[in-house]
Structures are given as C-alpha cells and as structure tokens.
C-alpha cells in the first residue's frame, strides 16, 4: 500500500505523485487515468528497486488538511 497525491495540473491533465518514492510521478487526462497510471508507476518503481537489490523505502506519509 502506498499513498498518492492527486491534483489537477496546469495543462488540464491530472497529476499523481507517490511522495514515499522519490520522483515517482505520473499523470492522466482524467482523474481515473492518473490513478491507474500512478499504480503502474509505483509497481514499476518497486520492481526496479528490488531488481537492483535496493531496499524499498517505507511509506511514511502523514497527510494533514489545514483549514486556513
């Protein structure tokens, strides 16, 4: 399980990032496509780390909404 952040990008696409995996980012024309794409990106990222014998970092994201 990994947490991802999904938000609308400036170009009309949706952006999806996995903060616990540095540089693991994707996008999609729709929110659903971005979610599907980040799932694929996370899986590929973790497989690449494992193939290279690198420890997979823990997911330590603590999300907090702040009302301003």
Biopython code that builds the backbone (N, CA, C, O; Angstrom):
import numpy as np
from Bio.PDB.StructureBuilder import StructureBuilder

atoms = [
    (1, "UNK", "N", (0.844, -1.185, 0.000)),
    (1, "UNK", "CA", (0.000, 0.000, 0.000)),
    (1, "UNK", "C", (0.884, 1.240, 0.000)),
    (1, "UNK", "O", (1.825, 1.352, 0.786)),
    (2, "UNK", "N", (0.569, 2.149, -0.878)),
    (2, "UNK", "CA", (1.270, 3.427, -0.969)),
    (2, "UNK", "C", (0.244, 4.535, -1.046)),
    (2, "UNK", "O", (-0.837, 4.360, -1.609)),
    (3, "UNK", "N", (0.583, 5.659, -0.486)),
    (3, "UNK", "CA", (-0.286, 6.824, -0.579)),
    (3, "UNK", "C", (0.149, 7.660, -1.778)),
    (3, "UNK", "O", (1.336, 7.791, -2.074)),
    (4, "UNK", "N", (-0.831, 8.210, -2.444)),
    (4, "UNK", "CA", (-0.554, 9.067, -3.598)),
    (4, "UNK", "C", (-1.330, 10.369, -3.430)),
    (4, "UNK", "O", (-2.382, 10.420, -2.793)),
    (5, "UNK", "N", (-0.779, 11.398, -4.014)),
    (5, "UNK", "CA", (-1.428, 12.707, -4.029)),
    (5, "UNK", "C", (-1.891, 12.954, -5.459)),
    (5, "UNK", "O", (-1.105, 12.830, -6.398)),
    (6, "UNK", "N", (-3.150, 13.298, -5.627)),
    (6, "UNK", "CA", (-3.739, 13.533, -6.940)),
    (6, "UNK", "C", (-4.230, 14.980, -6.984)),
    (6, "UNK", "O", (-4.927, 15.438, -6.078)),
    (7, "UNK", "N", (-3.859, 15.689, -8.044)),
    (7, "UNK", "CA", (-4.321, 17.075, -8.166)),
    (7, "UNK", "C", (-4.360, 17.489, -9.638)),
    (7, "UNK", "O", (-3.638, 16.929, -10.463)),
    (8, "UNK", "N", (-5.201, 18.468, -9.964)),
    (8, "UNK", "CA", (-5.271, 18.934, -11.351)),
    (8, "UNK", "C", (-4.012, 19.727, -11.701)),
    (8, "UNK", "O", (-3.590, 20.610, -10.954)),
    (9, "UNK", "N", (-3.426, 19.398, -12.844)),
    (9, "UNK", "CA", (-2.232, 20.110, -13.298)),
    (9, "UNK", "C", (-2.594, 21.351, -14.084)),
    (9, "UNK", "O", (-3.767, 21.603, -14.361)),
    (10, "UNK", "N", (-1.596, 22.117, -14.439)),
    (10, "UNK", "CA", (-1.819, 23.373, -15.153)),
    (10, "UNK", "C", (-2.240, 23.166, -16.601)),
    (10, "UNK", "O", (-2.833, 24.060, -17.205)),
    (11, "UNK", "N", (-1.941, 21.990, -17.169)),
    (11, "UNK", "CA", (-2.223, 21.741, -18.577)),
    (11, "UNK", "C", (-3.546, 21.014, -18.813)),
    (11, "UNK", "O", (-3.822, 20.570, -19.927)),
    (12, "UNK", "N", (-4.369, 20.892, -17.757)),
    (12, "UNK", "CA", (-5.650, 20.216, -17.882)),
    (12, "UNK", "C", (-5.589, 18.735, -17.546)),
    (12, "UNK", "O", (-6.627, 18.091, -17.392)),
    (13, "UNK", "N", (-4.387, 18.189, -17.430)),
    (13, "UNK", "CA", (-4.225, 16.796, -17.033)),
    (13, "UNK", "C", (-4.249, 16.701, -15.515)),
    (13, "UNK", "O", (-4.033, 17.692, -14.817)),
    (14, "UNK", "N", (-4.514, 15.494, -15.009)),
    (14, "UNK", "CA", (-4.418, 15.230, -13.573)),
    (14, "UNK", "C", (-3.022, 14.697, -13.285)),
    (14, "UNK", "O", (-2.497, 13.882, -14.042)),
    (15, "UNK", "N", (-2.424, 15.153, -12.197)),
    (15, "UNK", "CA", (-1.086, 14.746, -11.791)),
    (15, "UNK", "C", (-1.214, 13.850, -10.564)),
    (15, "UNK", "O", (-2.025, 14.109, -9.675)),
    (16, "UNK", "N", (-0.404, 12.792, -10.526)),
    (16, "UNK", "CA", (-0.410, 11.872, -9.390)),
    (16, "UNK", "C", (1.034, 11.639, -8.955)),
    (16, "UNK", "O", (1.895, 11.337, -9.782)),
    (17, "UNK", "N", (1.294, 11.779, -7.672)),
    (17, "UNK", "CA", (2.639, 11.586, -7.126)),
    (17, "UNK", "C", (2.586, 10.619, -5.950)),
    (17, "UNK", "O", (1.599, 10.563, -5.216)),
    (18, "UNK", "N", (3.667, 9.858, -5.783)),
    (18, "UNK", "CA", (3.822, 8.988, -4.629)),
    (18, "UNK", "C", (4.995, 9.544, -3.818)),
    (18, "UNK", "O", (6.147, 9.248, -4.134)),
    (19, "UNK", "N", (4.728, 10.338, -2.786)),
    (19, "UNK", "CA", (5.783, 11.028, -2.048)),
    (19, "UNK", "C", (6.823, 10.109, -1.402)),
    (19, "UNK", "O", (7.967, 10.519, -1.205)),
    (20, "UNK", "N", (6.445, 8.883, -1.073)),
    (20, "UNK", "CA", (7.406, 7.998, -0.409)),
    (20, "UNK", "C", (8.406, 7.375, -1.381)),
    (20, "UNK", "O", (9.373, 6.741, -0.959)),
    (21, "UNK", "N", (8.174, 7.556, -2.683)),
    (21, "UNK", "CA", (9.096, 7.055, -3.703)),
    (21, "UNK", "C", (9.572, 8.255, -4.529)),
    (21, "UNK", "O", (8.881, 8.696, -5.448)),
    (22, "UNK", "N", (10.722, 8.762, -4.205)),
    (22, "UNK", "CA", (11.244, 9.992, -4.823)),
    (22, "UNK", "C", (11.184, 9.936, -6.343)),
    (22, "UNK", "O", (11.726, 9.024, -6.966)),
    (23, "UNK", "N", (10.520, 10.920, -6.927)),
    (23, "UNK", "CA", (10.444, 11.022, -8.374)),
    (23, "UNK", "C", (9.372, 10.160, -9.014)),
    (23, "UNK", "O", (9.256, 10.139, -10.240)),
    (24, "UNK", "N", (8.591, 9.453, -8.221)),
    (24, "UNK", "CA", (7.530, 8.596, -8.764)),
    (24, "UNK", "C", (6.304, 9.470, -8.999)),
    (24, "UNK", "O", (5.563, 9.793, -8.071)),
    (25, "UNK", "N", (6.110, 9.842, -10.251)),
    (25, "UNK", "CA", (5.042, 10.764, -10.622)),
    (25, "UNK", "C", (4.463, 10.322, -11.958)),
    (25, "UNK", "O", (5.167, 9.768, -12.803)),
    (26, "UNK", "N", (3.191, 10.571, -12.134)),
    (26, "UNK", "CA", (2.531, 10.239, -13.386)),
    (26, "UNK", "C", (1.405, 11.241, -13.607)),
    (26, "UNK", "O", (1.203, 12.159, -12.812)),
    (27, "UNK", "N", (0.682, 11.046, -14.696)),
    (27, "UNK", "CA", (-0.446, 11.930, -14.980)),
    (27, "UNK", "C", (-1.441, 11.199, -15.863)),
    (27, "UNK", "O", (-1.173, 10.093, -16.334)),
    (28, "UNK", "N", (-2.588, 11.820, -16.085)),
    (28, "UNK", "CA", (-3.610, 11.257, -16.957)),
    (28, "UNK", "C", (-4.589, 12.326, -17.366)),
    (28, "UNK", "O", (-4.719, 13.358, -16.706)),
    (29, "UNK", "N", (-5.281, 12.072, -18.464)),
    (29, "UNK", "CA", (-6.254, 13.046, -18.947)),
    (29, "UNK", "C", (-7.443, 13.177, -17.998)),
    (29, "UNK", "O", (-8.095, 14.220, -17.946)),
    (30, "UNK", "N", (-7.719, 12.099, -17.242)),
    (30, "UNK", "CA", (-8.794, 12.120, -16.255)),
    (30, "UNK", "C", (-8.212, 11.727, -14.903)),
    (30, "UNK", "O", (-7.095, 11.217, -14.816)),
    (31, "UNK", "N", (-8.981, 11.972, -13.861)),
    (31, "UNK", "CA", (-8.546, 11.578, -12.513)),
    (31, "UNK", "C", (-8.347, 10.069, -12.444)),
    (31, "UNK", "O", (-7.372, 9.588, -11.867)),
    (32, "UNK", "N", (-9.272, 9.333, -13.033)),
    (32, "UNK", "CA", (-9.200, 7.871, -13.025)),
    (32, "UNK", "C", (-7.961, 7.376, -13.768)),
    (32, "UNK", "O", (-7.303, 6.437, -13.320)),
    (33, "UNK", "N", (-7.643, 8.001, -14.896)),
    (33, "UNK", "CA", (-6.458, 7.613, -15.670)),
    (33, "UNK", "C", (-5.189, 7.900, -14.872)),
    (33, "UNK", "O", (-4.251, 7.102, -14.889)),
    (34, "UNK", "N", (-5.155, 9.033, -14.174)),
    (34, "UNK", "CA", (-3.989, 9.363, -13.353)),
    (34, "UNK", "C", (-3.800, 8.345, -12.235)),
    (34, "UNK", "O", (-2.671, 7.965, -11.926)),
    (35, "UNK", "N", (-4.894, 7.903, -11.630)),
    (35, "UNK", "CA", (-4.819, 6.898, -10.565)),
    (35, "UNK", "C", (-4.298, 5.582, -11.124)),
    (35, "UNK", "O", (-3.429, 4.951, -10.522)),
    (36, "UNK", "N", (-4.818, 5.170, -12.259)),
    (36, "UNK", "CA", (-4.354, 3.938, -12.893)),
    (36, "UNK", "C", (-2.870, 4.035, -13.251)),
    (36, "UNK", "O", (-2.114, 3.084, -13.056)),
    (37, "UNK", "N", (-2.465, 5.183, -13.771)),
    (37, "UNK", "CA", (-1.075, 5.380, -14.178)),
    (37, "UNK", "C", (-0.123, 5.406, -12.993)),
    (37, "UNK", "O", (0.989, 4.886, -13.089)),
    (38, "UNK", "N", (-0.535, 6.003, -11.872)),
    (38, "UNK", "CA", (0.364, 6.041, -10.714)),
    (38, "UNK", "C", (0.477, 4.649, -10.100)),
    (38, "UNK", "O", (1.532, 4.298, -9.571)),
    (39, "UNK", "N", (-0.585, 3.854, -10.160)),
    (39, "UNK", "CA", (-0.484, 2.462, -9.698)),
    (39, "UNK", "C", (0.598, 1.724, -10.488)),
    (39, "UNK", "O", (1.447, 1.038, -9.919)),
    (40, "UNK", "N", (0.546, 1.880, -11.799)),
    (40, "UNK", "CA", (1.532, 1.233, -12.676)),
    (40, "UNK", "C", (2.936, 1.763, -12.396)),
    (40, "UNK", "O", (3.899, 0.997, -12.372)),
    (41, "UNK", "N", (3.050, 3.070, -12.185)),
    (41, "UNK", "CA", (4.359, 3.674, -11.904)),
    (41, "UNK", "C", (4.931, 3.166, -10.581)),
    (41, "UNK", "O", (6.124, 2.878, -10.487)),
    (42, "UNK", "N", (4.082, 3.058, -9.564)),
    (42, "UNK", "CA", (4.529, 2.560, -8.254)),
    (42, "UNK", "C", (5.009, 1.114, -8.375)),
    (42, "UNK", "O", (6.067, 0.759, -7.855)),
    (43, "UNK", "N", (4.222, 0.280, -9.064)),
    (43, "UNK", "CA", (4.613, -1.118, -9.244)),
    (43, "UNK", "C", (5.965, -1.221, -9.957)),
    (43, "UNK", "O", (6.839, -1.977, -9.535)),
    (44, "UNK", "N", (6.127, -0.461, -11.033)),
    (44, "UNK", "CA", (7.384, -0.487, -11.784)),
    (44, "UNK", "C", (8.551, 0.026, -10.969)),
    (44, "UNK", "O", (9.648, -0.528, -11.039)),
    (45, "UNK", "N", (8.332, 1.068, -10.203)),
    (45, "UNK", "CA", (9.370, 1.655, -9.358)),
    (45, "UNK", "C", (9.862, 0.625, -8.334)),
    (45, "UNK", "O", (11.065, 0.426, -8.168)),
    (46, "UNK", "N", (8.912, -0.022, -7.655)),
    (46, "UNK", "CA", (9.271, -1.005, -6.629)),
    (46, "UNK", "C", (9.983, -2.210, -7.253)),
    (46, "UNK", "O", (10.959, -2.707, -6.691)),
    (47, "UNK", "N", (9.506, -2.680, -8.403)),
    (47, "UNK", "CA", (10.176, -3.795, -9.083)),
    (47, "UNK", "C", (11.602, -3.432, -9.473)),
    (47, "UNK", "O", (12.511, -4.252, -9.341)),
    (48, "UNK", "N", (11.804, -2.210, -9.950)),
    (48, "UNK", "CA", (13.149, -1.773, -10.333)),
    (48, "UNK", "C", (14.079, -1.729, -9.123)),
    (48, "UNK", "O", (15.238, -2.136, -9.210)),
    (49, "UNK", "N", (13.571, -1.238, -7.998)),
    (49, "UNK", "CA", (14.386, -1.221, -6.777)),
    (49, "UNK", "C", (14.763, -2.638, -6.367)),
    (49, "UNK", "O", (15.917, -2.911, -6.038)),
    (50, "UNK", "N", (13.783, -3.537, -6.388)),
    (50, "UNK", "CA", (14.038, -4.927, -5.999)),
    (50, "UNK", "C", (15.024, -5.597, -6.956)),
    (50, "UNK", "O", (15.905, -6.335, -6.518)),
    (51, "UNK", "N", (14.882, -5.346, -8.254)),
    (51, "UNK", "CA", (15.800, -5.918, -9.244)),
    (51, "UNK", "C", (17.224, -5.445, -9.022)),
    (51, "UNK", "O", (18.178, -6.181, -9.274)),
    (52, "UNK", "N", (17.367, -4.210, -8.547)),
    (52, "UNK", "CA", (18.692, -3.635, -8.297)),
    (52, "UNK", "C", (19.200, -3.939, -6.895)),
    (52, "UNK", "O", (20.295, -3.512, -6.530)),
    (53, "UNK", "N", (18.425, -4.665, -6.110)),
    (53, "UNK", "CA", (18.835, -5.012, -4.756)),
    (53, "UNK", "C", (18.811, -3.844, -3.793)),
    (53, "UNK", "O", (19.533, -3.836, -2.796)),
    (54, "UNK", "N", (17.981, -2.859, -4.092)),
    (54, "UNK", "CA", (17.870, -1.670, -3.248)),
    (54, "UNK", "C", (16.638, -1.813, -2.356)),
    (54, "UNK", "O", (15.575, -2.233, -2.815)),
    (55, "UNK", "N", (16.787, -1.467, -1.100)),
    (55, "UNK", "CA", (15.681, -1.565, -0.151)),
    (55, "UNK", "C", (14.558, -0.606, -0.545)),
    (55, "UNK", "O", (14.804, 0.551, -0.884)),
    (56, "UNK", "N", (13.347, -1.099, -0.497)),
    (56, "UNK", "CA", (12.176, -0.276, -0.818)),
    (56, "UNK", "C", (11.840, 0.566, 0.410)),
    (56, "UNK", "O", (11.605, 0.017, 1.487)),
    (57, "UNK", "N", (11.814, 1.900, 0.261)),
    (57, "UNK", "CA", (11.515, 2.744, 1.422)),
    (57, "UNK", "C", (10.090, 2.542, 1.921)),
    (57, "UNK", "O", (9.176, 2.247, 1.150)),
    (58, "UNK", "N", (9.925, 2.708, 3.228)),
    (58, "UNK", "CA", (8.597, 2.623, 3.824)),
    (58, "UNK", "C", (7.762, 3.828, 3.411)),
    (58, "UNK", "O", (8.289, 4.895, 3.098)),
    (59, "UNK", "N", (6.457, 3.633, 3.416)),
    (59, "UNK", "CA", (5.538, 4.732, 3.161)),
    (59, "UNK", "C", (5.286, 5.426, 4.485)),
    (59, "UNK", "O", (4.571, 4.896, 5.335)),
    (60, "UNK", "N", (5.856, 6.594, 4.670)),
    (60, "UNK", "CA", (5.751, 7.309, 5.957)),
    (60, "UNK", "C", (5.001, 8.622, 5.833)),
    (60, "UNK", "O", (5.131, 9.503, 6.684)),
    (61, "UNK", "N", (4.222, 8.752, 4.782)),
    (61, "UNK", "CA", (3.472, 9.987, 4.575)),
    (61, "UNK", "C", (2.405, 10.120, 5.644)),
    (61, "UNK", "O", (1.669, 9.176, 5.929)),
    (62, "UNK", "N", (2.332, 11.287, 6.222)),
    (62, "UNK", "CA", (1.259, 11.605, 7.164)),
    (62, "UNK", "C", (0.523, 12.808, 6.599)),
    (62, "UNK", "O", (1.000, 13.939, 6.697)),
    (63, "UNK", "N", (-0.620, 12.567, 6.018)),
    (63, "UNK", "CA", (-1.388, 13.632, 5.394)),
    (63, "UNK", "C", (-2.167, 14.406, 6.457)),
    (63, "UNK", "O", (-2.665, 13.836, 7.428)),
    (64, "UNK", "N", (-2.257, 15.696, 6.249)),
    (64, "UNK", "CA", (-2.978, 16.565, 7.171)),
    (64, "UNK", "C", (-3.618, 17.687, 6.371)),
    (64, "UNK", "O", (-2.947, 18.364, 5.592)),
    (65, "UNK", "N", (-4.892, 17.879, 6.561)),
    (65, "UNK", "CA", (-5.588, 19.015, 5.952)),
    (65, "UNK", "C", (-5.565, 20.171, 6.933)),
    (65, "UNK", "O", (-5.896, 20.012, 8.108)),
    (66, "UNK", "N", (-5.178, 21.319, 6.445)),
    (66, "UNK", "CA", (-5.112, 22.503, 7.303)),
    (66, "UNK", "C", (-6.103, 23.526, 6.775)),
    (66, "UNK", "O", (-5.999, 23.951, 5.624)),
    (67, "UNK", "N", (-7.040, 23.917, 7.580)),
    (67, "UNK", "CA", (-8.018, 24.941, 7.196)),
    (67, "UNK", "C", (-7.411, 26.310, 7.434)),
    (67, "UNK", "O", (-6.880, 26.601, 8.506)),
    (68, "UNK", "N", (-7.500, 27.135, 6.416)),
    (68, "UNK", "CA", (-6.944, 28.493, 6.501)),
    (68, "UNK", "C", (-8.039, 29.488, 6.165)),
    (68, "UNK", "O", (-7.799, 30.695, 6.174)),
]
sb = StructureBuilder()
sb.init_structure("model")
sb.init_model(0)
sb.init_chain("A")
sb.init_seg("    ")
for serial, (resi, resn, name, xyz) in enumerate(atoms, 1):
    if name == "N":
        sb.init_residue(resn, " ", resi, " ")
    sb.init_atom(name, np.array(xyz, "f"), 0.0, 1.0, " ", f" {name:<3s}", serial, name[0])
structure = sb.get_structure()
